[in-house]
Amino acid sequence: MPQLMAQISDPKIAFAYLRPACVLLTKQPTVTNVETLSAQLKEVDDATLQQLQDYVLFPLRFVLKVPGPKKDKLVQTVSEAISYVLENTCVQNWDTLHDLLSELCLCLCSPADPGKPADTSEELQSAVLRCLDALLHAAYGDIVFKLFEPVMLPGLGAAISLLLALAQKAKSREIQVLALKCLQALSLQCDCNQDHIVPSSEERCITGSTMASFLPGITVAVTKIITGDLRQGHTVTVKAIKVWSRTVVLVMEDAQLQVSEPQKTPSPALGRIGQLVVQRTPDWAKSTAGKLCVLLQKIISCTSSHQHWRVRLVMVELADHLLDRCNQSLKECVGPLLEALVGAVNDEEPRVRERCEVALRAVSQRNQISDNSSSAQTFTDVLSENLHTLATSLPRLMRTSDDPKKLFVLNVFLGYLKLLGPLVSVVLNSAVHLERISKALMQVLELDVMDVRIVEERSYAATIETTPGASDSYTAHIQRKHFLYFTDEKIFCVLMQICRTLGYFGNLYLLTDHFLDLYQQSSSYRKQAAMVLNELVKGAAGVDMVTQGQGLESQVQGLSATQEDLNSAIVSVMEEYTSLKNWHLITISEETDRDRQDQQLLSPASLLSISNSDDNNKNCLQVISSSFNPPSTSSSSSTIHQLNSNIWQLCIQLEGIACFAQALGQDFRPLLMTSLYPVLEKAGEETLLVSQAALGSAWDISKACGYPSLKDLVNENSDYLLNDISLNLQRLSQHPQAPRVLTVMLTHSDCSLLPLVGDIVQDVLMALDLSYDHTAALFCSVLHALMKALVRWFPSSCSKTRESARTKQSSSPEEVLDIRQFMLDYKKQKELAEGIGIEEDATIEDLEVPPPMECEDVEDLVGDVKTELPLHLSITKDVMERCIHLLSDPSLRVRLKVLDVLELCVSVLSEKENELLPMAHRCWPPLLQRLIADDPLAVLRAFRVRQTWMLFVRPPCPT
């Protein structure tokens, strides 16, 4: 490529070089000639071009002055050429500035109506606006301030009106942005990267006085742009907000309005122009501030929850700018400005949030930490009044607004609390404020409890039993709460942060007493009050408080409740949570067979008199309902709404116990004696939501108290837990959940629990013996959990052999033949039971148990001396004894569970075959009965037990 030619630096040579093109353009104003001159201008350096500025501008301006219509392309090309000259030179002559400003405005306005833009191409408008912007940036020295002399008011007004019209009506975003940029430059408020003139205080005052004449028109028109169609894009909105903010600050700045200078009367020489001059008197300032407040509220309502973060960022800057520079002149706007500022305190965009934190800290330093006590008091009054007003309107706004608006309103609420800081405690000492805020939270946090799936989901024993080591890394499944008045999860997070902030800055005793009163007084507020109480305690302990490096919290500390205060508040709340009326709530809609059998234990009469009549069952259920649940929530009249409400109340209270553990840390350990048993009790609930919440709470408690896992929590506290279970098993009518607590403990512990649990197992078996008709269903789950725990704690070599054999069988094609043979045997035995094809030579020897297989314990075969069985084998034998009797239970569910327990018992006893064989001999006849005459489910389950036994003993197959 050829090397670029050096630019001409000699003025004489440059003049001789440019003169032919300038003369030709003057004679023949065509696009080609303009382009030729433009190309030559780029070959002259800036210093030389500065000296020839007037000469090269003359032919270009001459083209614009030629009377008659001109083609858009010609005007566009001329504007681009002038822009190049102005961008590389300075305008040092007032006449040049004035004339060019007028000529460029004439290119944009309509000949018929100079106040409106002409119907020209967007390319032409863009070129002229860029030229106008270059002209205003090129104005040098004092000449630019001549634009703001009173005599220039008509011309300046025409230019401003034209730019505003383009910004409002142009369809192109580029044109809108360029028009607003020119408006900024015209008022000396441009924020681009170029060098700008920095006016002195006197020059700024002159500029502000002149722009006061145009303040109403500019603010109204720009407000329409800001609140206009969202499709205009965020760039236009951001630029418009900057124009509005900087113009208002220029005119309403405290430093200008507080200057006590005598008002100057306009010179008579101005004539009618003198009527355009505005005197910025106190009355004028007060009237203007009221009108600006109306416009500001419109702007805030439209932009506070804008989807683009740059718009929200510039709104934070607007609020900070006006509060800093116009705090006195715009007193009426302080409330809306604070609302806009604090609304961004939890913005999802970090840049917005950080800028807001800086602004909040500046506001706090200017007012709360001010030497002027009256100013600080006034500011506190404004904040507390705004907080009260917002709390009053909060329920209405949450019902009628969309989610983005709700999120903004709550962020404003949170921002007020953070801005007040420790003064929140003072504000809440007012009964009116506390009542309004608490009732607002109660209404906003109302849950939607009509989802039928919550009641339908069940948690049977299998759902809480884990594989080895699973409890060490339990992850709670958190059911998302559904609220009546919002759906966005961010809104719930902000509400919880509001509650924590109240606890962080407020008086813990006052708040817990107040919300406990609401909890106790009304069942409709109980769930909401519990949620608030949980977060209040966490906030008072400083848990989950956002303390970012630049955040307001890092500057203002809370009241930091002492450990004694926390402990006292937690004990009182927890006692209320676990009280009989708030803990034992109905969560099941209909009484099933399983429920009836379990609930029979609640009636003292059922332990003394066993009856199978339906009348007695109904009477027993009535006793249950009236004894352990509030009359209004009896089983017969419970609706989906009431059941869901009870379920959510239990879940929230379980979450609360976990929150309290997090607040106290290891100091919560003394409270485990009263709190752990109720939590484990709910972990065995049938309702899935309650069971999951209880397990999650137990896991959080273990972490908070310093236990490595849930297993360690259970093991370390097993002594008093088992003591409570032992006592409660003796009073099942008052404590029907005791077996489920034992089930949960067995599921989440290890073999170290076995020596302690031995006596409890004997109590369970004794209770089963005394009234197995009514307790079988309740205790079978316990026995199943016990046997699963023993299999997990004492894995035998035979069990491993069984697993490998089962794996081989499942992968072998011969498994199909086994199932086929089983079905044939089943059919034949069923026919025999019905008296079809009875053969005379059938002997009882078919039911005898064959000799053992290879899996034998050599030690047991040597000698006749019986050694004492290990505890787990002794327990297994006792359990198996009961299972033999329960195999003929009339309840199908009991029979299925017993078959599962038998299969586990075989696994445990497999290491002592001399103990297994007698038990297998006793179990085989009732098991065979299940195979030949039972429900298909029981048949399949019995076949599975048979397949397991075949690995250790060889039962005779029927022939």
MONORGI-V298757 format. One record per pair of residues at least 6 apart in sequence whose ideal C-beta (glycine too) atoms are under 6 Angstrom apart, sorted by the first residue. I is the first residue (numbers start at 1). J is the second residue. If there is no record, write none. Layout:
i->I j->J
i->I j->J
This chain:
i->7 j->43
i->7 j->45
i->8 j->14
i->8 j->43
i->8 j->44
i->9 j->45
i->9 j->48
i->11 j->48
i->11 j->51
i->14 j->44
i->14 j->48
i->18 j->40
i->21 j->36
i->21 j->37
i->21 j->40
i->22 j->59
i->24 j->33
i->25 j->33
i->25 j->37
i->25 j->59
i->26 j->59
i->26 j->62
i->29 j->63
i->31 j->73
i->31 j->74
i->31 j->77
i->34 j->77
i->34 j->78
i->34 j->81
i->38 j->81
i->46 j->88
i->49 j->88
i->49 j->89
i->50 j->89
i->53 j->89
i->60 j->78
i->60 j->81
i->60 j->82
i->63 j->78
i->64 j->103
i->72 j->120
i->72 j->121
i->72 j->124
i->75 j->107
i->75 j->124
i->76 j->123
i->76 j->124
i->76 j->127
i->79 j->127
i->79 j->128
i->79 j->131
i->80 j->127
i->82 j->131
i->83 j->130
i->83 j->131
i->83 j->134
i->86 j->134
i->86 j->135
i->86 j->138
i->87 j->134
i->90 j->138
i->90 j->140
i->91 j->97
i->91 j->138
i->91 j->139
i->91 j->140
i->92 j->140
i->94 j->143
i->94 j->146
i->97 j->139
i->97 j->143
i->100 j->135
i->104 j->128
i->104 j->131
i->104 j->132
i->105 j->159
i->105 j->162
i->107 j->128
i->108 j->117
i->108 j->128
i->108 j->162
i->109 j->118
i->109 j->162
i->110 j->116
i->110 j->118
i->115 j->161
i->116 j->165
i->117 j->165
i->117 j->166
i->122 j->172
i->125 j->175
i->126 j->174
i->129 j->178
i->129 j->182
i->132 j->182
i->133 j->181
i->133 j->182
i->133 j->185
i->136 j->185
i->136 j->186
i->137 j->194
i->145 j->203
i->148 j->206
i->148 j->207
i->148 j->210
i->150 j->270
i->150 j->277
i->153 j->273
i->153 j->276
i->160 j->214
i->163 j->179
i->163 j->182
i->163 j->183
i->164 j->221
i->166 j->179
i->167 j->176
i->167 j->179
i->167 j->180
i->167 j->225
i->168 j->225
i->170 j->176
i->173 j->233
i->173 j->236
i->176 j->236
i->177 j->235
i->177 j->236
i->177 j->239
i->180 j->239
i->180 j->240
i->180 j->243
i->183 j->243
i->184 j->190
i->184 j->243
i->187 j->211
i->188 j->207
i->189 j->246
i->190 j->196
i->205 j->256
i->208 j->250
i->208 j->251
i->208 j->256
i->211 j->250
i->211 j->251
i->212 j->251
i->212 j->278
i->212 j->280
i->213 j->276
i->213 j->278
i->215 j->251
i->218 j->247
i->219 j->295
i->222 j->240
i->222 j->243
i->222 j->244
i->223 j->295
i->225 j->240
i->226 j->237
i->226 j->240
i->226 j->241
i->226 j->299
i->227 j->298
i->227 j->302
i->234 j->308
i->234 j->310
i->234 j->311
i->237 j->311
i->238 j->310
i->238 j->311
i->238 j->314
i->241 j->314
i->241 j->318
i->245 j->318
i->245 j->321
i->249 j->321
i->249 j->325
i->252 j->326
i->252 j->329
i->253 j->325
i->254 j->326
i->254 j->328
i->254 j->329
i->257 j->285
i->257 j->329
i->263 j->279
i->266 j->274
i->266 j->277
i->285 j->329
i->289 j->330
i->289 j->332
i->290 j->332
i->293 j->332
i->293 j->333
i->296 j->333
i->296 j->336
i->297 j->336
i->300 j->336
i->300 j->340
i->303 j->311
i->303 j->315
i->304 j->340
i->304 j->343
i->304 j->408
i->305 j->404
i->305 j->405
i->305 j->408
i->306 j->312
i->309 j->349
i->309 j->352
i->312 j->344
i->312 j->352
i->313 j->352
i->313 j->355
i->315 j->340
i->316 j->344
i->316 j->355
i->316 j->356
i->316 j->359
i->319 j->337
i->319 j->340
i->319 j->341
i->320 j->359
i->322 j->337
i->323 j->337
i->334 j->382
i->335 j->386
i->339 j->412
i->341 j->359
i->342 j->412
i->342 j->415
i->342 j->416
i->342 j->419
i->343 j->408
i->343 j->411
i->343 j->412
i->344 j->352
i->344 j->356
i->345 j->356
i->345 j->415
i->346 j->411
i->347 j->353
i->354 j->550
i->357 j->550
i->357 j->551
i->360 j->552
i->361 j->555
i->367 j->376
i->367 j->379
i->368 j->376
i->370 j->376
i->380 j->423
i->383 j->416
i->383 j->419
i->383 j->420
i->384 j->427
i->387 j->416
i->388 j->433
i->388 j->436
i->390 j->413
i->391 j->436
i->391 j->437
i->391 j->440
i->392 j->436
i->394 j->440
i->395 j->440
i->395 j->443
i->397 j->409
i->398 j->406
i->398 j->444
i->398 j->485
i->399 j->485
i->403 j->488
i->406 j->486
i->406 j->491
i->407 j->490
i->407 j->491
i->410 j->494
i->413 j->498
i->414 j->497
i->414 j->498
i->417 j->424
i->417 j->501
i->418 j->552
i->421 j->556
i->422 j->505
i->424 j->505
i->424 j->506
i->425 j->506
i->425 j->507
i->427 j->433
i->428 j->434
i->428 j->506
i->441 j->532
i->442 j->525
i->442 j->528
i->445 j->528
i->445 j->531
i->446 j->484
i->447 j->483
i->447 j->527
i->447 j->648
i->448 j->482
i->448 j->484
i->449 j->641
i->449 j->644
i->449 j->645
i->452 j->640
i->454 j->644
i->454 j->647
i->454 j->689
i->455 j->589
i->455 j->643
i->457 j->688
i->458 j->686
i->458 j->688
i->459 j->686
i->459 j->688
i->459 j->691
i->461 j->781
i->464 j->747
i->465 j->747
i->468 j->792
i->471 j->710
i->471 j->711
i->471 j->748
i->472 j->709
i->474 j->699
i->474 j->710
i->476 j->696
i->477 j->692
i->479 j->689
i->496 j->535
i->499 j->532
i->499 j->535
i->499 j->536
i->500 j->535
i->500 j->538
i->500 j->539
i->503 j->536
i->503 j->539
i->503 j->540
i->504 j->539
i->504 j->545
i->504 j->558
i->505 j->558
i->508 j->540
i->508 j->561
i->508 j->565
i->508 j->569
i->511 j->536
i->512 j->569
i->515 j->529
i->515 j->532
i->515 j->533
i->518 j->525
i->518 j->529
i->519 j->526
i->519 j->529
i->526 j->649
i->527 j->648
i->527 j->649
i->527 j->652
i->530 j->652
i->530 j->653
i->530 j->656
i->531 j->652
i->533 j->573
i->534 j->656
i->534 j->659
i->537 j->659
i->537 j->660
i->537 j->663
i->538 j->544
i->538 j->659
i->538 j->663
i->540 j->561
i->541 j->566
i->541 j->663
i->543 j->662
i->543 j->663
i->547 j->553
i->547 j->554
i->566 j->663
i->570 j->660
i->577 j->653
i->578 j->678
i->584 j->628
i->585 j->646
i->586 j->629
i->586 j->633
i->586 j->635
i->586 j->638
i->586 j->646
i->587 j->646
i->587 j->647
i->587 j->687
i->589 j->643
i->594 j->777
i->594 j->893
i->596 j->617
i->597 j->777
i->598 j->777
i->598 j->778
i->599 j->624
i->600 j->606
i->600 j->620
i->600 j->774
i->601 j->732
i->601 j->736
i->602 j->624
i->602 j->733
i->602 j->736
i->603 j->620
i->603 j->623
i->604 j->733
i->606 j->620
i->606 j->774
i->610 j->771
i->610 j->773
i->625 j->634
i->625 j->635
i->633 j->642
i->647 j->687
i->647 j->689
i->647 j->690
i->650 j->690
i->651 j->689
i->651 j->693
i->654 j->693
i->654 j->694
i->654 j->697
i->657 j->675
i->657 j->697
i->658 j->697
i->658 j->700
i->661 j->668
i->661 j->701
i->661 j->704
i->662 j->704
i->665 j->704
i->666 j->705
i->666 j->706
i->668 j->705
i->669 j->705
i->672 j->717
i->673 j->720
i->676 j->717
i->677 j->721
i->677 j->724
i->679 j->694
i->679 j->697
i->679 j->698
i->680 j->741
i->680 j->744
i->681 j->737
i->681 j->741
i->682 j->690
i->682 j->694
i->683 j->691
i->683 j->694
i->683 j->695
i->683 j->744
i->684 j->740
i->684 j->743
i->684 j->744
i->685 j->691
i->698 j->710
i->699 j->710
i->702 j->710
i->702 j->713
i->707 j->713
i->710 j->748
i->711 j->748
i->711 j->749
i->714 j->745
i->714 j->748
i->714 j->749
i->715 j->749
i->715 j->752
i->718 j->753
i->718 j->756
i->722 j->756
i->722 j->760
i->725 j->738
i->725 j->741
i->725 j->742
i->725 j->760
i->726 j->760
i->728 j->735
i->728 j->738
i->729 j->738
i->729 j->763
i->739 j->778
i->739 j->779
i->739 j->782
i->742 j->782
i->743 j->781
i->743 j->782
i->743 j->785
i->746 j->785
i->746 j->786
i->746 j->789
i->747 j->785
i->751 j->793
i->754 j->871
i->758 j->871
i->761 j->875
i->764 j->779
i->764 j->782
i->765 j->878
i->767 j->775
i->768 j->775
i->768 j->779
i->768 j->882
i->776 j->886
i->776 j->889
i->776 j->894
i->777 j->894
i->780 j->894
i->780 j->897
i->783 j->879
i->783 j->901
i->784 j->897
i->784 j->900
i->784 j->901
i->787 j->901
i->787 j->904
i->790 j->872
i->790 j->908
i->791 j->904
i->791 j->907
i->794 j->872
i->796 j->910
i->796 j->911
i->798 j->855
i->798 j->910
i->799 j->907
i->799 j->910
i->802 j->951
i->805 j->951
i->809 j->815
i->825 j->958
i->829 j->932
i->829 j->958
i->830 j->932
i->831 j->837
i->833 j->932
i->833 j->933
i->846 j->956
i->849 j->920
i->849 j->921
i->849 j->924
i->850 j->954
i->852 j->913
i->855 j->952
i->856 j->913
i->857 j->912
i->857 j->913
i->860 j->914
i->873 j->912
i->876 j->905
i->876 j->908
i->876 j->909
i->880 j->905
i->880 j->919
i->883 j->898
i->883 j->901
i->883 j->902
i->884 j->922
i->884 j->923
i->886 j->898
i->887 j->898
i->887 j->926
i->889 j->895
i->892 j->935
i->895 j->938
i->896 j->941
i->899 j->941
i->899 j->942
i->899 j->945
i->902 j->945
i->903 j->945
i->903 j->948
i->906 j->948
i->906 j->949
i->909 j->915
i->909 j->916
i->910 j->952
i->920 j->953
i->924 j->955
i->927 j->942
i->930 j->938
i->930 j->942
i->931 j->942
